Amino acid sequence: TFRWLKGTEEIKPSDKFEILAEGTKHALVVKQAAFDDEAKYMFEAEEKRTSGKLIIQGIRLEFTKPLEDQTVKERETAEFVTELSHDNIPVVWYKNDTRLHPSRTVSMKDEGKVHSIMFKDVTIDD
């Protein structure tokens, strides 16, 4: 019998962890590794154990295409597009200090490194 541990917690297969075993080779896959995955991981087989520390290095995220000012007439559509240096980074859009959510007039799109927000039927208040 064998098991994987993160610190003292036993790891079970999940969306986060994949446990592979092929003959005498065993592997633990940490999916979408993030800072809270940083820990000492241990593999136990019978009475033997081995361990290693997972250290997460932050990515140097940059805007490869920053937002540009937009000028549109009332009731037209305005779109802001930005491109990041890395794929699959979750983004949050704000108008002034208020977080925006998809609605009848606001739509958001994420395609790899490119993120956009579209405002339909803009008004003077937008």
C-alpha positions in Angstrom: 0.0 0.0 0.0 1.1 3.6 -0.6 -0.1 7.1 -0.1 0.7 10.7 -0.8 0.7 13.5 1.8 0.8 17.2 1.7 2.3 18.1 5.1 0.4 15.7 7.4 -2.8 15.6 5.2 -3.4 12.6 3.0 -4.0 13.5 -0.6 -6.9 11.9 -2.5 -7.4 12.2 -6.3 -9.3 15.4 -7.1 -9.6 18.3 -9.6 -6.3 19.5 -7.9 -4.3 16.3 -7.6 -3.8 13.4 -9.9 -2.2 10.2 -8.5 -0.4 8.0 -11.1 1.1 4.6 -10.6 2.7 2.5 -13.3 4.5 -0.6 -12.0 7.1 0.7 -9.5 6.8 4.3 -10.7 4.5 6.6 -8.7 3.8 10.3 -9.5 1.7 13.1 -8.0 0.5 15.7 -10.4 -0.4 19.1 -8.9 -2.7 20.8 -11.4 -2.8 24.6 -11.8 -0.1 25.0 -9.1 -0.6 28.1 -6.9 1.1 29.6 -3.9 -1.1 27.7 -1.5 0.2 24.5 -3.0 3.7 25.2 -1.6 4.4 22.6 1.0 6.4 19.5 1.8 5.0 16.5 -0.1 5.6 12.9 1.1 5.2 9.5 -0.5 4.8 6.5 1.8 5.1 2.9 0.6 4.8 0.2 3.2 7.3 1.3 6.0 9.4 3.5 3.7 8.9 7.2 2.9 10.5 10.0 0.8 9.7 13.6 0.6 10.3 16.8 -1.3 9.3 20.4 -1.0 7.3 22.2 -3.7 8.4 25.8 -4.1 6.2 28.0 -6.2 7.8 30.9 -8.1 5.6 33.8 -9.0 5.3 34.7 -12.7 6.2 38.1 -13.9 2.9 39.2 -15.3 3.0 42.1 -17.7 0.5 43.8 -20.0 1.8 43.2 -23.5 -1.1 45.3 -24.9 -2.5 47.8 -22.4 -6.0 49.2 -22.5 -6.5 52.2 -24.8 -9.0 55.1 -24.3 -12.2 54.7 -26.3 -14.5 57.4 -27.8 -18.0 56.3 -28.9 -21.4 58.0 -29.4 -24.3 57.3 -27.1 -26.1 54.0 -27.8 -23.0 52.6 -29.6 -20.8 49.7 -28.3 -17.4 50.3 -26.7 -14.9 47.5 -26.3 -11.7 47.5 -24.2 -9.1 44.8 -25.1 -5.9 44.0 -23.2 -3.3 41.3 -23.7 -1.2 39.7 -20.8 2.1 38.0 -21.0 0.7 34.7 -19.7 -2.2 32.4 -20.6 -5.2 31.6 -18.4 -4.8 34.4 -15.9 -8.2 35.3 -14.2 -9.0 38.9 -14.6 -11.5 41.2 -12.8 -12.9 44.3 -14.5 -13.6 47.6 -12.6 -15.4 50.8 -13.5 -13.9 53.4 -11.2 -13.8 51.3 -8.0 -16.8 49.1 -8.7 -16.3 45.6 -9.8 -18.1 44.8 -13.0 -20.1 41.6 -13.8 -21.7 40.3 -17.0 -25.1 41.8 -17.6 -27.5 42.8 -20.4 -25.1 45.6 -21.4 -21.7 44.3 -20.2 -20.0 41.2 -21.7 -16.6 39.9 -21.0 -14.4 37.5 -22.9 -11.2 35.7 -22.1 -9.2 33.9 -24.9 -5.8 32.8 -23.6 -3.8 35.9 -23.1 -6.4 38.3 -24.6 -9.1 39.7 -22.3 -11.9 42.1 -23.4 -15.0 43.8 -22.0 -17.8 45.2 -24.1 -20.3 47.8 -23.2 -23.5 47.9 -25.3 -25.8 50.9 -25.7 -23.4 53.2 -23.8 -24.8 56.3 -22.1 -23.2 59.6 -21.0 -22.9 58.1 -17.5 -20.6 55.3 -18.9 
